[in-house]
Amino acid sequence: GAPTQVDSLDADQQEIADFAFSQLSTRPGAPVGCTKNLLRVENFSQQVVQGSLFKFDLVMQHDSACTNDNTQSKCSMVVWDKPWENYREVQWDQVNCGEDDNTTQEESFPVVG
């Protein structure tokens, strides 16, 4: 089916966003040092494709405890979820982060599953 725009996240959709933020924070090559906090989720859509494909933007900000830099940054995330296979993965080849994160289309991530 076509992607459906979601204005208000339900518990399952919030869990997907939290999962993506967790994966982003702990991925190989993630910036170390000052942690980022998740401020909000924007542009959330859900599409049924052999499970569910979620696309959304995570808006983050460095923790105020370790920096005075309160610049917000955004990562466009894609998560594929197939609950009956116990499969939930960030689609790293489609992730796009702005500014200081070094996630680029050229990087390859090992596929785990």
RATATA-V631421 format. One record per helix or strand of 2 or more residues. SS is the DSSP state (@ for helix, = for strand). FROM is the first residue (numbers start at 1). TO is the last residue. If there is no record, write none. Layout:
SS_FROM_TO + SS_FROM_TO
This chain:
=_4_6 + @_11_26 + =_36_48 + =_52_62 + =_72_82 + @_83_85 + =_87_90 + @_92_94 + =_96_97
